[in-house]
Amino acid sequence: MTPRVGFIGLGAMGAPMAAHLAHSQCLHQVYNRSSDKSAAFVAAHSGVAAAADAAALAAACNVIMLCVSADADVAALIEQMLPVLQPGSIVVDHSSIAPNTARRLATAVADQGAGMLDAPVSGGVEGAHKGSLSIMVGGDAGLLQQVTPLLQCYAARISHMGGAGNGQATKAVNQVLVAGIAEAVCEGLALAEHLQLPRQALLEVLRNGAAGNWFLDQRGATMLADDCQRGFKLELLIKDLGILQHLAASENLVLDGIERALADYRQCQQAGDGAQDISALIRLKRQQILAKSDA
């Protein structure tokens, strides 16, 4: 198969991912619900056209990448594309959605003679720009082998996790860790501020010990400076945590850490920080620490 690649969703993650494909001269068409983003992308990348809608892109391309926000968005796009999907086409969904939604959509795509991979990513906006994302993939291994050279344009690690939905299940586990680490780092740094510890020395000590982690490395200094506009939006993590909440309920599981994180992030959203990155949680932790000390 000679790939004719289309990319749908030119947000904070999708735009740099699509740009890597364009720089490798692999990208044929793009589509975004907000047409101004498509127009800006096409203007910046020669040889790439803007599709009128998802169906037009699917009719012109045989590898379709998606990177959008939620289950309903992915389902709506797949529904639009189904009538025109070419036999043998491959849909690669980089969105974060529920595993059961991924399995249902993969079945619908397979009924049209095409294939679908659920391939959520981790690594943040920085990873998308650097081309160093980690991709966790559910679906047929043969399909993955066909599109691996394309995924390597923006991924440093590509891991096949099993059948349809397993990529999204792996992302669910990833988000449990993300939420828990963010809770700990934000609370710890809020405590450090309260104790008036020297910022740079503190970060160096923490990074080089058992507390070191990606979130601390990438967001520690910026959150201490109250700069919370760098990466993954808080409102998107709320969406992911909601998926985890439903997953836990369907499996009769208890995920106490997720319940705590979801409650905290909803408070942050109510305070107007929904469009900030998840490190804005430190603002709530500052308040909580003071409230506890005053009690």
Residue pairs with C-beta under 8 A, 6 or more apart in sequence:
1 62
1 88
1 146
3 26
3 62
3 63
3 147
3 150
4 28
4 60
4 61
4 62
4 63
5 21
5 26
5 27
5 28
5 29
5 61
5 63
5 64
5 65
5 150
6 27
6 28
6 29
6 30
6 31
6 51
6 57
6 58
6 60
6 61
6 63
6 64
6 65
7 14
7 17
7 18
7 21
7 27
7 29
7 30
7 31
7 64
7 65
7 67
8 14
8 30
8 31
8 32
8 54
8 57
8 64
8 65
8 66
8 67
8 68
8 77
9 32
9 66
9 67
9 68
9 94
9 95
10 18
10 30
10 32
10 37
10 38
10 41
11 32
11 37
11 67
11 68
11 69
12 125
12 128
12 233
13 67
13 94
13 121
13 125
13 128
14 32
14 67
14 68
14 94
15 37
15 41
16 125
16 128
16 129
16 154
17 65
17 67
17 94
17 121
17 128
17 133
17 153
17 154
18 27
18 30
18 41
18 65
19 41
19 44
19 45
20 131
20 153
20 154
21 27
21 65
21 150
21 153
21 154
22 45
22 47
22 48
23 45
23 153
24 153
25 47
26 150
26 153
27 45
27 47
27 48
28 48
28 49
28 60
28 61
29 48
29 49
29 50
29 51
29 57
29 60
29 61
30 38
30 41
30 42
30 48
30 49
30 50
30 51
30 57
31 38
31 50
31 51
31 52
31 53
31 54
31 56
31 57
32 38
32 41
35 50
38 50
38 51
39 50
41 48
41 50
42 48
42 49
42 50
51 57
51 60
53 80
54 77
54 80
54 81
55 80
55 81
55 83
55 84
57 64
57 81
58 64
58 80
58 81
58 84
58 85
58 86
58 89
59 84
59 86
61 89
62 86
62 88
62 89
62 90
63 89
63 90
63 92
63 147
63 150
64 81
64 89
64 90
64 91
64 92
65 92
65 93
65 94
65 150
66 74
66 77
66 91
66 92
66 93
66 94
66 95
67 94
67 95
68 74
68 77
68 95
69 95
69 236
69 239
70 95
70 97
70 239
71 97
71 98
71 101
71 243
73 95
74 93
74 95
74 97
74 101
74 105
75 101
75 105
78 91
78 105
78 108
78 109
81 91
82 108
82 109
82 112
85 91
85 109
85 112
85 113
85 114
86 114
87 112
87 113
87 114
88 113
88 114
88 115
89 114
89 115
90 114
90 115
90 116
90 117
90 143
90 146
90 147
91 109
91 114
91 115
91 116
91 117
92 116
92 117
92 119
92 147
92 150
92 151
93 102
93 105
93 116
93 117
93 118
93 119
93 120
94 119
94 120
94 121
94 135
95 120
96 120
96 168
96 171
96 175
96 236
96 239
96 240
96 243
97 118
97 120
97 168
97 243
98 168
98 243
98 246
98 247
99 118
99 138
99 165
99 166
99 168
99 169
99 172
99 247
100 165
100 250
101 168
102 116
102 118
102 138
102 164
102 165
102 167
102 168
103 164
103 165
105 116
106 115
106 116
106 118
106 139
106 164
106 165
107 164
109 115
109 116
110 116
115 139
115 140
115 143
116 139
116 164
117 137
117 138
117 139
117 140
117 143
117 144
117 147
117 167
118 137
118 138
118 139
118 164
118 165
118 166
118 167
118 168
119 135
119 136
119 137
119 138
119 139
119 151
119 167
120 135
120 136
120 167
120 168
120 170
120 171
120 174
121 127
121 128
121 133
121 134
121 135
121 136
121 155
122 133
122 134
122 136
122 171
122 174
123 132
123 133
123 134
123 156
124 218
124 231
124 232
125 230
125 231
125 232
126 132
126 218
126 231
127 133
127 134
127 156
128 154
131 153
131 154
131 155
131 156
132 155
132 156
133 154
133 155
133 156
133 157
134 155
134 156
134 157
134 158
134 159
135 151
135 155
135 157
135 158
135 159
135 167
136 159
136 161
136 166
136 167
136 170
136 171
136 174
137 144
137 158
137 159
137 160
137 161
137 167
138 161
138 162
138 163
138 164
138 165
138 166
138 167
138 168
138 169
138 170
139 163
139 164
139 167
141 160
144 158
144 160
148 158
151 158
152 158
159 170
161 167
161 169
161 170
171 240
172 240
172 243
172 244
172 247
175 237
175 240
175 241
175 243
175 244
176 244
176 255
176 257
176 258
178 215
178 237
178 278
179 237
179 241
179 257
179 258
179 261
179 262
180 257
180 261
181 213
181 215
182 215
182 237
182 261
182 278
182 279
182 281
183 257
183 260
183 261
183 264
183 281
185 213
185 215
185 216
185 219
185 220
186 223
186 279
186 281
186 282
186 284
186 285
187 285
187 288
187 289
188 206
188 211
189 220
189 223
189 224
189 282
189 285
190 282
190 285
190 286
190 288
190 289
191 289
192 199
192 202
193 224
193 286
194 286
194 289
194 290
194 293
199 221
199 224
203 216
203 220
203 221
203 224
206 212
206 216
206 220
207 216
207 217
207 220
215 279
218 230
218 231
219 230
219 231
219 277
219 279
222 228
222 230
222 279
223 279
223 280
223 282
224 282
226 282
226 283
228 273
228 276
228 277
228 279
228 280
228 282
228 283
229 276
229 277
230 277
230 279
231 277
231 278
231 279
232 277
232 278
233 274
233 275
233 276
233 277
233 278
234 265
234 268
234 269
234 273
234 274
234 275
234 276
234 277
234 278
234 280
234 281
235 269
235 274
235 275
237 265
237 278
238 262
238 265
238 266
238 269
238 274
241 258
241 261
241 262
241 265
242 262
244 255
244 258
245 255
245 258
245 259
245 262
247 253
248 254
248 255
248 258
264 281
264 284
265 278
265 281
267 284
268 274
268 276
268 280
268 281
268 283
268 284
271 283
271 284
273 280
273 283
